[in-house]
Amino acid sequence: MTKSRIRRAVIREWMALAPTQRQSAQQALAFAADAIERYKLPRSRRTPCAVIMAWLKPRTGRG
């Protein structure tokens, strides 16, 4: 699976959660840890957790 497809899948799963389950950075971090288990990201200079957190950051909080 390519990085862009993994990104889309992770964001889709995150946005499918109830708004109360995706409000804080701690919730995003727990979700990222689970996503790392499910998806194998290609090698990068950043850690897999940092990559996923960068994807989720704009979508965290009340909106």
KOLNUVEX-807635 format. One line per field, with one value per residue: x, y, z of N, C-alpha, C, CB in turn; residue number from 1. Coordinates in Angstrom, 2 decimals, decimal comma, padded with zeros to 5 digits. Atoms other than C-alpha are relative to their C-alpha. Glycine has a CB too. Example, Ala and Ser with C-alpha at 12.3 -4.5 7.8 and 13.67 -1.06 7.14 Angstrom:
nc1: c(000,89;-000,82) $
nc2: c(-001,19;-001,19) $
nc3: c(000,00;-000,06) $
cac1: c(012,30;013,67) $
cac2: c(-004,50;-001,06) $
cac3: c(007,80;007,14) $
cc1: c(000,90;-000,77) $
cc2: c(001,20;001,09) $
cc3: c(000,00;000,73) $
cbc1: c(-000,99;000,41) $
cbc2: c(000,03;000,46) $
cbc3: c(001,25;-001,42) $
num: c(1;2) $
END
This chain:
nc1: c(000,84;-000,83;000,14;001,19;001,18;000,01;000,42;001,45;000,68;-000,14;000,85;001,39;000,33;000,02;001,19;001,17;000,25;000,90;-000,75;-000,50;-001,14;-001,14;-000,14;-001,27;-001,25;-000,17;000,82;-000,68;-001,20;000,43;000,45;-001,20;-000,67;000,76;-000,17;-001,35;000,12;000,78;-000,59;-001,46;-000,40;-001,33;-001,06;-000,02;-000,86;000,84;000,56;001,37;000,93;-000,06;000,64;001,44;000,45;000,05;001,23;001,17;000,01;001,01;001,34;000,19;000,63;001,40;000,06) $
nc2: c(-001,17;-001,21;-000,93;-000,83;000,83;000,19;-001,29;-000,13;000,99;-000,42;-001,17;000,44;000,65;-001,03;-000,82;000,84;000,03;-001,03;-001,22;000,03;000,92;-000,55;-001,40;-000,35;000,55;001,31;000,93;000,17;000,81;001,38;000,45;000,18;001,23;001,11;-000,02;000,52;001,47;000,48;-000,38;-000,08;-001,19;000,09;-000,63;-001,45;-000,59;-000,15;001,25;000,22;-000,72;-001,41;-000,14;000,11;-001,15;-001,15;000,15;-000,16;-001,27;-000,96;000,57;000,24;-001,12;-000,33;-000,65) $
nc3: c(000,00;000,08;-001,12;000,19;-000,31;-001,45;-000,56;000,21;-000,85;-001,40;-000,20;000,10;-001,26;-001,04;000,17;-000,24;-001,43;-000,51;-000,32;-001,37;-000,05;000,75;-000,41;-000,64;000,52;-000,61;000,77;001,29;-000,24;-000,18;001,31;000,83;-000,43;000,57;001,46;000,30;-000,06;001,15;001,29;000,06;000,76;000,59;-000,79;000,04;-001,03;-001,19;-000,52;000,47;-000,86;000,38;001,31;-000,18;-000,79;000,91;000,80;-000,85;-000,71;000,46;-000,16;-001,42;-000,71;000,33;001,30) $
cac1: c(000,00;001,40;001,89;-000,89;-003,36;-002,35;-002,80;-006,30;-007,26;-005,95;-007,71;-010,92;-010,83;-010,09;-012,94;-015,32;-014,92;-017,47;-016,46;-016,07;-013,49;-011,24;-010,93;-007,55;-003,95;-003,95;-006,78;-004,90;-001,75;-003,61;-005,23;-001,83;-000,35;-003,17;-002,77;000,96;000,00;-002,43;-000,40;003,23;004,49;007,40;010,73;011,07;013,26;010,36;008,99;005,74;004,00;005,18;003,99;000,52;000,25;001,05;-001,84;-004,23;-003,23;-005,39;-008,34;-008,05;-010,26;-013,63;-014,75) $
cac2: c(000,00;003,41;006,19;008,27;005,38;004,74;008,45;008,45;005,29;006,62;009,97;008,25;006,06;009,07;011,12;008,16;008,36;010,31;013,97;013,34;010,64;012,90;016,09;015,88;015,23;012,30;010,66;011,25;009,73;006,60;006,34;006,78;003,97;001,67;002,77;001,96;-001,60;-001,86;-000,17;-000,44;002,98;003,26;004,30;007,96;010,32;010,87;008,17;006,53;008,11;011,60;011,07;009,97;012,73;015,29;013,90;014,02;017,36;019,56;017,27;017,24;019,38;020,94;022,02) $
cac3: c(000,00;-000,91;001,60;000,06;000,32;003,91;004,66;003,17;005,08;008,40;007,98;006,92;010,04;012,25;010,81;011,19;014,96;016,96;017,48;021,21;020,44;018,36;020,37;022,07;021,19;023,62;021,70;018,45;019,93;021,03;017,60;015,91;017,99;016,87;013,24;013,34;014,28;011,34;008,59;007,59;006,55;004,16;005,67;006,47;008,44;010,83;013,08;011,96;014,94;013,95;010,39;011,46;014,07;011,36;009,32;012,28;013,80;011,52;012,20;015,99;018,20;017,97;014,59) $
cc1: c(000,90;-000,29;-001,27;-001,28;-000,12;-000,50;-001,52;-000,77;000,03;-000,92;-001,47;-000,44;-000,13;-001,29;-001,28;-000,33;-000,97;000,83;000,56;001,22;001,21;000,21;001,39;001,20;000,26;-000,81;000,65;001,23;-000,36;-000,46;001,20;000,73;-000,73;000,19;001,37;-000,03;-000,69;000,67;001,51;000,36;001,36;001,02;000,00;000,97;-000,76;-000,49;-001,40;-001,03;-000,03;-000,69;-001,52;-000,54;-000,07;-001,24;-001,23;-000,12;-001,03;-001,43;-000,32;-000,63;-001,41;-000,03;-001,34) $
cc2: c(001,25;000,93;000,84;-000,79;-000,26;001,27;000,16;-000,95;000,43;001,20;-000,38;-000,68;001,02;000,82;-000,80;-000,11;001,11;001,24;000,03;-000,90;000,52;001,47;000,35;-000,65;-001,39;-001,06;-000,28;-000,88;-001,48;-000,59;-000,27;-001,28;-001,22;-000,08;-000,54;-001,52;-000,54;000,25;000,06;001,18;-000,22;000,74;001,50;000,51;000,17;-001,36;-000,18;000,77;001,49;000,25;-000,02;001,17;001,26;-000,06;000,34;001,38;001,00;-000,47;-000,33;001,23;000,22;000,73;000,20) $
cc3: c(000,00;001,17;-000,14;000,30;001,49;000,67;-000,11;000,91;001,46;000,27;-000,06;001,29;001,14;-000,08;000,22;001,49;000,38;000,37;001,42;000,15;-000,76;000,30;000,48;-000,68;000,58;-000,73;-001,35;000,15;000,18;-001,33;-000,91;000,37;-000,56;-001,52;-000,41;000,00;-001,26;-001,34;000,11;-000,89;-000,63;000,87;-000,22;001,05;001,31;000,45;-000,56;000,82;-000,37;-001,33;000,16;000,81;-000,86;-000,88;000,83;000,64;-000,51;000,21;001,45;000,64;-000,46;-001,32;-000,53) $
cbc1: c(-000,96;-000,24;001,23;-000,05;000,06;001,41;000,72;-000,35;000,64;001,47;000,31;-000,17;001,06;001,23;-000,01;000,22;001,32;-000,81;-000,88;-001,09;-000,39;-000,21;-000,99;-000,03;001,17;-000,40;-001,44;000,40;000,75;-001,15;-000,94;000,94;000,05;-001,49;-000,19;001,04;-000,80;-001,35;-000,56;000,63;000,02;000,00;001,37;-001,42;000,54;-001,19;-000,01;-000,33;000,40;001,46;000,45;-000,36;000,93;001,27;-000,11;000,01;001,34;000,21;-000,13;001,34;000,79;-000,66;000,74) $
cbc2: c(-000,01;000,73;000,90;000,55;-001,34;-000,38;001,16;-000,28;-001,39;000,36;001,08;-000,96;-001,06;000,92;000,63;-001,39;000,14;-000,51;001,19;-000,46;-001,34;-000,19;000,29;-000,39;000,93;000,03;000,56;001,37;000,51;-000,08;001,03;001,21;-000,07;000,16;001,43;000,53;-000,42;000,67;001,35;-001,34;001,25;000,58;-000,59;000,58;001,35;000,95;000,00;-001,48;-000,18;000,47;-001,14;-001,32;000,22;000,05;-001,43;-001,03;000,61;000,30;-001,25;-000,36;001,26;000,86;-000,74) $
cbc3: c(001,22;-001,33;000,09;-001,43;-000,76;000,52;-000,71;-001,48;-000,16;000,33;-001,07;-001,19;000,35;-000,13;-001,39;-000,59;000,80;001,24;-000,20;000,95;-000,55;-001,50;001,08;001,46;000,32;001,48;-000,19;-000,59;001,23;001,04;-000,65;000,17;001,55;000,33;-000,53;001,04;001,25;000,00;-000,47;-000,54;000,91;-001,43;-000,36;000,22;-000,47;-000,27;001,56;000,03;001,49;-000,07;-000,96;000,69;001,20;-000,88;-000,54;001,07;-000,07;-001,47;-000,84;000,70;-000,19;001,11;-000,95) $
num: c(1;2;3;4;5;6;7;8;9;10;11;12;13;14;15;16;17;18;19;20;21;22;23;24;25;26;27;28;29;30;31;32;33;34;35;36;37;38;39;40;41;42;43;44;45;46;47;48;49;50;51;52;53;54;55;56;57;58;59;60;61;62;63) $
END
